[in-house]
Amino acid sequence: SSSSGDEALRDKRARILSRGLPKQKPIEGVKQVVVVASGKGGVGKSTTAVNIALALAANDSTKEVGLLDADIYGPSIPKMMNLKGNPELTPKNLMRPLKNYGIACMSMGFLIEETAPVVWRGLMVMSAVEKLLRQVDWGQLDYLVIDMPPGTGDVQLSVSQNIPIAGAVIVSTPQDVALLDARKGAEMFRKVHVPVLGLVQNMSVFQCPKCKHKTHIFGADGVRDLAKTLGLDILGDIPLHVSIRETCDSGQPVVISQPQSDAAKAYLKIAMEISRRLPVPPA
């Protein structure tokens, strides 16, 4: 019959398509991977990733958390986490992550000079990402937070197709230009069957430290409107606050250095929302 013929054709197509994709293989010792992404650069994605990783650990002291910097061209995790030096190698020739504030970290920034530019073509970048994913001894982690590079290119696709991802978090400012790219980021994860846990509205409002007047520098509620359009939730709002920038620049992120501040509380709430939305990991 024609319906069984159609079905056979669909099966054949699916098999051909799946041949081109690498088989997803979990990272040894890692229970759940959470990627923090943005369509656009400069929206505070790395700052958000760092503080989310610290907040996941702060919310539950029984959880082990790792942080992987997948931005090969512009690694910022070493500075934000106040880490320097080369990783040691295990007897199995795996890299040992560097650790600070209880978080195991790995970054291209540990493997090159701090001021050296990475002038590489796509294939070399993909090879570096593969090494950061597969040739690291993470020990036993409950969460591995991956700070993705901006955009929807090779690195994002490679990470999404190579490892099982429990959920993606999209970071954007409320500005129209950033929202256009955030939408592309969310759609990309949907196409590769990665669940989007929700959006983070970053730099949502600026409060003058002297007169306390609030100004929506990048516009108000743009990310909320986008979330409604995409049928996604807002995980939280992060204000545009000088202390968030200063603490990350000094290698003492706000969740660690100012845990009672409004900014730290916003990150802790977002981390709580993330862990609540993640599927229960296999025992």
C-alpha positions in Angstrom: 0.0 0.0 0.0 1.0 3.6 -0.5 1.0 4.4 3.2 3.5 1.6 4.0 5.6 2.8 1.1 5.7 6.3 2.4 6.7 5.0 5.8 9.5 3.0 4.4 10.7 6.1 2.5 10.6 8.2 5.7 12.6 5.5 7.6 15.2 5.4 4.8 15.5 9.2 4.9 15.9 9.3 8.7 18.6 6.6 8.5 20.5 8.5 5.8 20.3 11.8 7.7 21.3 10.2 11.0 24.4 8.7 9.3 25.9 12.2 8.9 25.5 13.0 12.6 28.0 11.9 15.2 26.6 9.6 17.9 25.9 11.4 21.1 28.2 10.1 23.8 28.0 11.3 27.4 31.1 12.9 29.1 32.5 10.5 31.5 31.5 11.3 35.1 29.2 14.1 34.2 25.5 13.7 35.1 24.0 16.7 33.4 25.2 19.3 30.9 23.7 22.8 30.9 24.7 25.2 28.1 24.6 29.0 28.5 24.3 30.6 25.1 23.4 33.9 23.4 22.9 34.7 19.7 24.9 37.9 20.2 28.2 38.8 21.8 28.5 41.4 24.6 25.2 40.5 26.3 26.9 39.2 29.5 26.7 35.5 28.7 30.1 34.5 30.3 29.3 36.6 33.4 25.9 34.8 33.6 27.5 31.3 33.1 30.1 31.9 35.8 27.5 33.1 38.4 25.1 30.4 37.5 27.7 27.7 38.0 28.6 29.2 41.4 24.9 29.6 42.3 24.1 25.9 41.5 26.9 24.9 44.0 25.7 27.5 46.5 22.1 26.4 46.4 23.0 22.8 47.1 26.4 22.0 48.8 26.1 18.3 48.0 26.3 19.0 44.2 29.6 19.1 42.3 29.8 21.6 39.6 32.1 22.1 36.6 32.5 25.0 34.2 33.7 24.6 30.6 34.7 27.6 28.5 33.8 26.6 24.9 34.7 30.1 23.5 38.0 29.3 21.8 38.6 32.8 20.3 37.7 34.8 23.4 38.0 32.7 26.6 37.1 34.8 29.6 36.5 32.1 32.3 40.2 32.2 33.5 40.0 35.9 34.4 36.5 35.7 35.9 37.3 32.7 38.0 40.8 34.0 39.0 42.6 31.0 37.6 46.0 30.8 35.8 48.4 28.1 34.7 48.4 24.9 32.7 46.3 21.9 33.6 48.2 18.9 34.9 47.9 15.6 33.1 46.6 12.4 34.7 48.3 9.0 34.1 45.7 8.4 31.4 46.9 11.6 29.6 43.7 13.5 30.5 43.8 17.2 31.5 42.9 18.0 35.2 40.6 21.0 35.5 41.8 24.0 37.5 39.7 24.7 40.5 38.5 27.8 42.4 35.5 28.5 44.7 34.8 24.7 44.5 34.2 24.8 40.7 36.3 22.7 38.3 37.1 24.8 35.3 38.5 24.1 31.8 39.3 26.7 29.2 41.4 27.3 26.1 42.8 30.2 28.1 44.7 27.7 30.2 46.5 26.3 27.2 47.6 29.5 25.5 49.4 32.8 26.5 46.9 35.3 28.0 47.5 37.9 25.3 48.0 35.5 22.4 45.2 35.6 19.8 43.8 32.3 18.5 44.2 32.6 14.7 42.6 29.3 13.6 40.3 28.0 10.9 37.2 26.0 11.7 38.6 22.5 11.7 41.3 23.5 14.3 38.6 25.1 16.5 36.5 21.9 16.2 39.5 19.8 17.2 40.1 22.1 20.3 36.4 21.8 21.3 36.6 18.0 21.0 39.7 18.0 23.3 38.0 20.2 25.9 35.0 17.9 25.9 36.6 14.5 25.8 40.2 14.8 27.1 39.4 16.3 30.5 39.2 14.3 33.8 36.1 16.0 35.3 35.9 13.4 38.2 32.2 13.1 39.2 30.0 16.1 38.4 26.3 16.7 39.0 26.3 19.7 36.6 28.7 20.8 33.9 27.9 24.4 32.8 29.2 25.1 29.3 29.8 28.8 28.4 29.2 28.7 24.6 30.6 31.2 22.2 28.1 33.7 20.7 26.2 32.9 17.6 24.8 29.7 16.0 27.9 28.2 14.2 30.1 25.2 14.1 30.9 25.1 17.9 27.3 25.2 19.0 26.3 22.5 16.5 29.2 20.3 17.3 28.6 20.5 21.1 24.9 19.9 20.6 25.4 16.9 18.4 28.3 15.2 20.2 27.1 15.2 23.8 23.6 14.8 25.5 22.6 18.3 26.8 20.0 18.4 29.6 19.1 22.0 28.8 20.0 25.3 27.3 19.8 28.8 28.8 19.6 31.7 26.4 20.9 35.1 27.7 19.9 38.4 26.1 19.6 42.1 26.9 16.1 43.6 26.2 17.6 45.5 23.2 15.9 44.7 19.8 19.2 43.9 18.0 20.2 41.4 20.7 16.7 39.8 20.7 16.8 39.0 17.0 19.9 36.9 17.6 18.6 35.4 20.9 15.6 34.1 18.9 17.9 32.5 16.4 19.8 30.8 19.2 16.6 29.4 20.8 15.4 28.1 17.4 18.8 26.5 16.7 18.6 24.5 19.9 15.1 23.4 19.1 16.3 22.2 15.7 18.9 20.0 17.2 16.5 18.7 19.9 18.1 20.4 22.9 15.5 21.5 25.4 15.5 25.3 26.1 15.0 25.7 29.8 14.2 29.4 29.5 15.6 32.9 28.9 17.6 35.2 31.2 17.0 39.0 30.7 20.4 40.5 31.4 21.1 44.2 32.1 17.4 44.6 32.5 17.4 47.9 34.5 19.9 50.4 35.7 19.4 51.9 39.2 21.3 55.1 39.9 23.4 54.4 43.1 22.8 58.0 44.3 19.2 58.9 43.6 17.9 55.3 43.1 16.1 56.3 39.9 15.6 53.3 37.6 16.4 53.6 33.8 15.8 50.9 31.2 18.9 51.6 29.1 18.3 48.7 26.7 14.5 48.9 26.7 12.0 47.3 29.0 10.8 43.7 28.9 12.0 42.9 25.4 13.1 39.4 26.5 9.8 38.8 28.2 8.0 39.6 25.0 10.3 37.2 23.1 9.7 34.5 25.7 6.0 34.8 25.1 6.4 34.6 21.3 8.6 31.4 21.6 6.4 29.8 24.3 9.4 29.9 26.8 9.8 31.0 30.4 11.9 33.8 31.8 14.2 32.3 34.4 15.0 35.7 35.9 16.2 39.3 35.4 19.7 40.5 36.1 20.1 44.3 36.7 22.8 46.4 35.0 24.9 46.9 38.1 28.5 48.0 38.4 29.3 45.5 41.1 28.5 42.5 38.7 31.1 43.9 36.2 33.7 44.8 38.9 33.5 41.5 40.7 33.9 39.4 37.5 36.8 41.6 36.3 38.6 41.1 39.7 38.0 37.3 39.6 35.6 37.4 42.6 32.1 36.9 41.0 29.2 38.5 42.8 27.6 35.2 44.0 30.8 34.5 45.9 31.9 38.0 47.0 28.6 39.7 47.7 26.1 36.8 48.4 23.6 39.0 50.1 23.4 41.5 47.2 20.3 41.7 45.0 22.4 40.7 42.0 23.7 37.5 43.7 20.1 36.7 44.8 18.9 37.0 41.2 21.6 34.5 40.1 20.7 32.1 42.9 17.0 32.3 41.9 17.9 31.5 38.3 20.1 28.5 39.3 17.1 27.2 41.4 14.8 27.5 38.4 17.4 25.7 36.2 17.8 22.8 38.6 14.0 22.6 39.0 13.5 22.3 35.2 16.2 19.7 34.5 15.1 16.1 34.0 15.9 13.8 36.9 19.4 12.4 36.0 19.8 8.6 35.8 21.0 7.1 39.2 
